[in-house]
């Protein structure tokens, strides 16, 4: 159950705290960049809410909305995470991009360094060719660093992906999954993080997110993130191989 502080934060999420957001293109992003090592957790629950909104009117009319949240619950040797995101862009009263995502993840520590994981994610991104994309993966992970300065994990395993395309048709295929997540504490209130994941079969999808998080006070921080997604065989209705997202958002810690 969420704490009283977390419950009070939910309305804040839907009100979408204002920050400038620039989005050039949107695509699948299966990264779990939240560090979820239960052996180093300082409290049973950790989470955040991020939101950004930009609107322009006059000679041109456009608006962009970005909102997402990550929540993780910790036990002695197990962590459970939920993640959701919504992105919308409108130009001249015409919707030009729309994406919704929801994901879940669990991690169980076998030792201080070794763990097993499982995760599942759903994506709707009709402007980039997908009515839906569902991915399920699981496998083995290694916690290489888990100190206050550095945090690095690598993981890999098998999985399966089911795609339903905007232009018609569907496919279900097995895949190989691999990922690495790293964070480094630059100063007492500034953290740099890098996440990289790959989903591979006859089609390869690579996701990368580089982010800088700057604490403003005990509750709020500012986050600058740059995400790149490469798809070796994109849908015919969205033929470009590479999509990028640049965002500046206000983050509220739960």
Secondary structure, DSSP 8 states (H G I E B T S, - for coil): ---HHHHHHHHHHHH-----EE-S---------S---GGG-SSSEEEEEEEEEEEE-SSS-EEEEEEEEEEEEE-SSEEEEEEEEEEEEEETTEEEEEEEEEEEEEEEESSSSEEEEEEEEEEEEGGGTEEEEEEEEEEEEEEEEESSSEEEEEEEEEEEEEEEETTS-EEEEEEEEEEEEEEEEEETTEEEEEEEEEEESSSEEEEEEEEEEEE-SSSEEEEEEEEEEEETT--TTS--SEEEEEEEEEEEE-
